[in-house]
Amino acid sequence: MNSDCTIQARIKDCVAALDRLCILALLLVICALTGCSTPHSGQNNAAPASENPDQFVLRAGDVLRITFPGAPNLNVAPQPIRRDGKITLPLVGEVVAANKTPAGLESELVNLYSGQLVVKAVNVNVESSSFTVYVTGSVLRPGRVDSNKPLTALQAVMEAGGFDYNRANMSDVKVTRTSGRNNEHFSLNLRQVLEGKEARPFYLKPGDILYVPERFNWF
């Protein structure tokens, strides 16, 4: 009797072990089909907080209009930032503009012109900017996208003809950004943006590569 109970207990243990193995195998198959993977070093699964489009860094070739609300006689015609990163302004001469934000340049000019300004304000507006990004994957017109102002990820997709809705996985759009010698990777859920569930836009930077993957089809 005891022998029979022992055999039955061992059979139950074997069945339970087989059940666990089957569940593990099923999980591995699902993971393979859905593309589960460990995030690569340096990859951000979620997009960072959105950047203010007015705070992008000025570069050579950008055309600036600089105005002085309290001293209109100092206003100058729009001028490009030269290759050396400088612009020329009345009274103060050459000023480095490249690698600064518009707000940062405004603050610097207020200091430079402090003796001439009754109203301590200077406006720096970007008239045009050579802003190039690349959009590939499941969009209607993949390729280079040129703009004269910063673009959000969704705007860049629209400039590329919009999503190919028969194939596009809008929930896992990838952005690759080169920063020095390193690449940064971001994952964006543009479906939530389209549905109004995500209010924070993700602003691209010049040279960004945006990839819209295909969604997995079971049939």
Helices and strands as residue ranges (DSSP letters): H 2-34, E 43-44, G 53-55, E 63-67, G 72-74, E 79-80, E 86-89, E 93-96, H 102-112, E 123-128, E 131-137, E 143-147, H 153-159, E 173-179, E 182-188, H 190-194, E 209-212
